[in-house]
Amino acid sequence: MEALLPIIVQAIAGIIGGEAVGAAIQKAATGHVARIIGGVIGGVGGGAALAGMAGDGGALGGLLGDAIGGLAGGGVLTAIIGAVMGATKKA
């Protein structure tokens, strides 16, 4: 369970970040399911990347780092998905 908790925090934070970006950018041509999937994947990836950079200690270690990395990663990946999907609908 100890190894699963950071992944759960990253995924939930990624969903929140993806939904926030989707709500802020109305032009992003993403559906609700695409924002959730992009948020989860980006959240876990962003959280893992930040955890790898921060190491075991520091201010961004632990669950706070997982949450911040998840928010950022989920938001960034959802914005990229929205931009790609918006560009393909124009073509």
C-alpha positions in Angstrom: 0.0 0.0 0.0 2.9 2.3 0.7 4.1 2.1 -2.9 0.5 2.6 -4.3 -0.3 5.8 -2.4 2.0 8.2 -4.4 0.5 6.9 -7.6 -3.0 7.5 -6.4 -2.1 11.0 -5.3 -0.5 11.7 -8.6 -3.4 10.4 -10.6 -6.0 12.4 -8.6 -3.9 15.6 -8.8 -3.5 15.0 -12.5 -7.2 14.8 -13.0 -7.7 18.0 -11.1 -5.0 19.7 -13.1 -6.4 18.4 -16.4 -9.9 19.5 -15.5 -8.6 23.0 -14.5 -6.8 23.5 -17.8 -9.8 22.2 -19.7 -12.1 24.7 -17.9 -9.7 27.5 -18.3 -9.1 27.0 -22.0 -12.5 26.8 -23.6 -11.0 26.6 -27.1 -9.4 23.3 -26.2 -11.3 20.7 -28.2 -11.2 18.0 -25.6 -14.1 16.0 -24.2 -14.4 15.1 -20.6 -13.0 11.6 -21.0 -9.9 12.9 -22.8 -9.2 15.4 -20.0 -9.5 12.6 -17.4 -7.2 10.2 -19.3 -4.7 13.0 -20.1 -4.8 14.2 -16.5 -4.1 10.7 -15.1 -1.3 9.9 -17.5 0.3 13.4 -17.2 -0.2 13.4 -13.4 1.6 10.1 -12.9 4.3 11.1 -15.3 4.8 14.5 -13.9 4.8 13.2 -10.3 7.3 10.6 -11.1 9.5 13.1 -12.9 9.4 15.5 -10.0 10.1 12.8 -7.5 13.1 11.7 -9.6 14.5 15.2 -9.6 13.8 16.0 -6.0 15.2 12.7 -4.6 14.2 11.4 -1.2 14.6 14.7 0.7 13.8 18.3 0.2 10.8 20.4 0.2 9.1 18.6 -2.7 9.6 15.1 -1.4 6.8 12.9 -0.3 3.1 13.4 -1.0 3.4 17.2 -1.5 5.8 16.7 -4.3 3.5 14.0 -5.8 0.6 16.4 -5.7 2.4 19.3 -7.2 4.0 17.1 -9.9 0.6 15.6 -10.6 -1.1 18.9 -11.0 1.5 20.3 -13.3 1.9 17.1 -15.4 -1.9 16.6 -15.8 -2.4 20.2 -16.8 0.5 20.3 -19.3 -0.5 17.0 -21.0 -4.2 18.0 -21.1 -3.2 21.3 -22.7 -1.1 19.5 -25.3 -3.9 17.1 -26.1 -6.3 20.0 -26.5 -4.0 21.8 -28.8 -3.4 18.7 -31.0 -7.1 17.8 -31.1 -8.0 21.4 -31.9 -5.5 21.6 -34.7 -6.8 18.3 -36.2 -10.4 19.6 -36.2 -9.4 22.7 -38.1 -7.6 20.7 -40.8 
